[in-house]
Amino acid sequence: MAGKLLVYYLGDDEAYFRTLQGDFKKFTRLDLDLRKIYETEESQIQALFIKIFKSQPAAVFIDFSKDTQDYLHLARLLTRTPLEHKLLTVGLVDLLSPPDVMIESISAGVNICHIKGAESFDVVFDVAKLLTPADAAEHGFATATLSEQLEAGIPCKVGHTDDKTLHFETDFKLSVGERIKLKHHWSLKNIYPSQEMFVKSIGTSNLFYQFKTNIDAEYVIVDEFMPPEGMVEADIKDRLNDRLIKIDHHKQVMDKWLADNLSKSHEKKAKVLIIDREFLFYQNQKRTDKHPYTIRCLSNFKEMKEEIGRLHPQVIAISLEKEGTANSVNNSTMLQKLVGTLKAHFAELDPFLVIFNTQTASKDMQTILSYEHVMATENEMSVDVLVRMAEIFEKKMKSIKKKAKDPNAGKVFIKKNNSASIAEIMIPITVTKISESEMIFQSQVNIPIGMNLHMTSPVDMHIQVQPSKAQGKVPEYVGLIHCLSETDKKELRRFINLVFFREHDAQINAQTDEFKKLNELKLQEKVDNEKAKAEADADANSDKKADVAS
């Protein structure tokens, strides 16, 4: 690949940084400009987004070992914001990091995550495979061949729940009415024991996380009973009644959980979308997720309808660029297109526009745009102004909801760092080859490339899904193995060795069976020969006796 690839390591582990430098040179042909950056202040960590957005590195290592929540926030900004270039995000944790940090990093959207160790071959191998798949060297580890039916989980993020429906976001394609198996907090805690759910609705707007769709799925509560063939009618009736009793019990358990957690539920009602080439909200400011409102920042609109639909903002703030500025995109032409899009597709949303850096007064701007809800100012974009606007809209929304039925009444909203916010759609896969670095597997369902799957067998790990060169009737994929502890790494090696011994034992058994069959054939052949000889001798003796008698 021509030219050096810019790569950032965001952390303060100098020893591991040197290890990365050495192992990239030792194990890959990548020509990297690997730079170490570390910030400790919340505002400065958030501001790293701007540096990454403008300098466009090929990959970013984000070390979550220190200032964990601040660096997780940075990871979320990078994965949910449309960037000007393709970016590989690599999470790193140390041996003392809580296990849920790795899980949270994957749900935040990082591509892969590894535990830092004395050597970094696995992370270097994965990065090389993802950056330059055609040029990447092979891992060199022993690869076992097998045909193992396993279960994999597709990570999702839960937004809220009530007694009937769970709302979550995912990149996995589902259909309305489809029956799915979802591993979630309420099944794991036996509140609603069944993992079976029915897809009630699917949407691509009003999203909170980096995923592309949101799902409302209806709880089954207790697994349905399917009578086996030949079961008597009375027993069937008893089992069905028993299920109804269990459903009533678990509904009461869920009602108690909802009541206990309703006071902890905090929906961020006001949503603010900021269009600003300079990303003011990330410059020496507190973390955007610490505001009581949902705040999203874009450099400019690329897919206007989709980006507005994704957030459904009540306030859209635009920092206008001076007319005539080179490569200007946030200008009067964009404003006209924006208002046209709002009127055509978001009339009910009717967001308030706050326009900065304009000499046009608010009333004049309302006339020019033929849009009533506009505030215009010649001042630079202000965080304080936007926060006050969000406060106004939250009060307005509360007033409206007092007069109308609140559609979110009875729902408990789950915070992003709550373990209950993580769920998994369970799908079957067939593993055909496995090493300690990657696996080959097949699936009857199409899995998006770049998605991570969580597996608990043969060990607890995640796999980053990549395309396989060989394709047959059943879609085949390569899975790069990551999120693997040292203990699980040893267990994986042990499993691979067992597969090899299993193959060896099967081969020995097959050879033994073949040998036995051959011995049996030879023995039967000997018996047949002796029998034939005895019959021939008997015939000969009979002929001699006949000659003597004559």
Buried (B, 14 or more C-beta within 10 A) or exposed (E): EEEEBBBBBBBBBEEBBEBBBEBBBEBBEBEBEBEBBBBEEBBBBBBBBBBBBEEEBBBBBBBBBBBBBBBBBBBBBBBBBEEEEEBBBBBBBBEEBEEEBBBBBBBBBBBBBBBBBEEBBBBBBBBBBBBBEEEBEEBEBEBBEBEBEBBBBBBBBBBBBBBBBBBBBBBBEBEEEEEBBBBBBBBEEEBBBBBBBBBBEBEEBEBBBBBBBBBBBBBBBBEEEEEEEEEEEEEEEEEEEEBEEBBEEBBEBBEEBBEEBEEEBEEBBBBBBBBBBBBBBBBEBEBBBEBEBBBBBBBBBEEBBEBBBBBBBBBBBBBBBEEEEEEBBBBBEBBBEBBBBBEEBBEEBEBBBBBBBBEBEBEEBBEBBEBEBBBBBEEEBBBEBBBEBBEBBBEBBEEEBEEEEEEEEBBBBBEBBEEBBBBBBBBEBBBBBBBBBBBBBBBEEEBEEEBBBBBEEBBBBBBBBBEBEEEEEEBBBBBBBBBBBEEBBEBBBEBBEEBBEEEEEEEEEEEEEEEEEEEEEEEEEEEEEEEEEEEEEEEEEEEEEEEEEE
